[in-house]
């Protein structure tokens, strides 16, 4: 069974990568954090997924904005300036001699606790910063043929429960959604908001095409997706009608095309939802156009800013 948009072909080079733990470079086999770390004890932290493309880090500023805003929201002191954190990311990439086709997981937790307890006042260290770079590419079949979605009972909650805008380590609701979709024989989960409108997927953002117009959710109940924002930007710049709005599964089932977006795989078609074939069940013309536009934007943005 496919593993959704994050499925990949194993790369033997990843066995020998170096991982950055609080600035120290260690082998993958030796990479460790304390069992008293806030991230392990309670999922207390924030993270980002980055891509290394042709020596550059596309959309890095957008990712760091989200990381630092999330850290401030949960009152977590990252302990490094943006410039220092960027240099730490570049250092581990250079140590691994990486230039392309790399996915980077940047994780920041509140740090080590004196005892396993939720109160942040038990933290006795600075933040824990882990950077894991791996050679990873989305499978061509995923990008071309797409994935199948299943609507789950697990909802995206309102911000007064756990704000979905936070890219936190606490992802249990998304994990439960993923499990339900997998048990049903599908690739990823489609999640509704508290009012029954389509919100997002468990690890990507959902879009659909109806009569030449692109719809995505209002954004009230989903993470502020970087790829999502860039697809909407491309629509504005290239005259493709697009709306952020509330819509139901009835609208979705009648869509001409559907796709999801994410940092790892970019723009990925959706061929089926809840047993309903979407459109012709193949990658449509608008999705193909957006895939080309998005990869051109990735190449352009990779040439800007810091490089390895």
Number of C-alpha atoms within 10 A of each C-alpha: 8 16 14 24 26 19 18 18 10 11 11 9 10 14 12 12 23 23 25 24 19 15 17 12 19 15 13 15 11 10 15 12 16 13 13 17 24 28 24 17 16 15 17 20 27 26 24 19 16 21 27 23 20 18 20 23 29 25 20 21 13 13 18 17 12 22 23 17 17 19 22 12 10 14 11 21 15 22 13 12 10 14 10 11 17 17 16 21 23 19 16 24 27 14 14 18 11 20 17 18 16 21 19 20 17 19 20 27 26 26 26 24 21 12 15 16 14 14 10 15 9 15 20 14 12 15 22 22 24 24 24 20 25 24 21 21 19 18 16 11 11 21 19 18 15 24 23 24 25 24 21 21 14 20 23 27 18 15 13 7 8 12 16 19 18 23 21 23 19 16 14 10 14 18 15 16 25 26 18 19 23 19 10 16 14 24 23 29 31 28 28 25 19 14 11 14 19 28 30 25 24 25 21 28 25 24 27 25 23 15 8 14 14 21 23 24 23 16 19 19 23 26 19 16 20 17 22 22 13 16 22 18 14 16 18 12 9 10 8 15 13 20 14 14 14 17 17 14 16 9 12 20 19 15 19 20 29 30 23 25 24 19 20 22 23 20 29 28 29 29 23 22 21 18 12 15 18 25 19 11 17 18 21 19 11 17 22 16 10 19 19 12 15 19 13 12 16 20 15 12 16 21 15 13 12 15 19 19
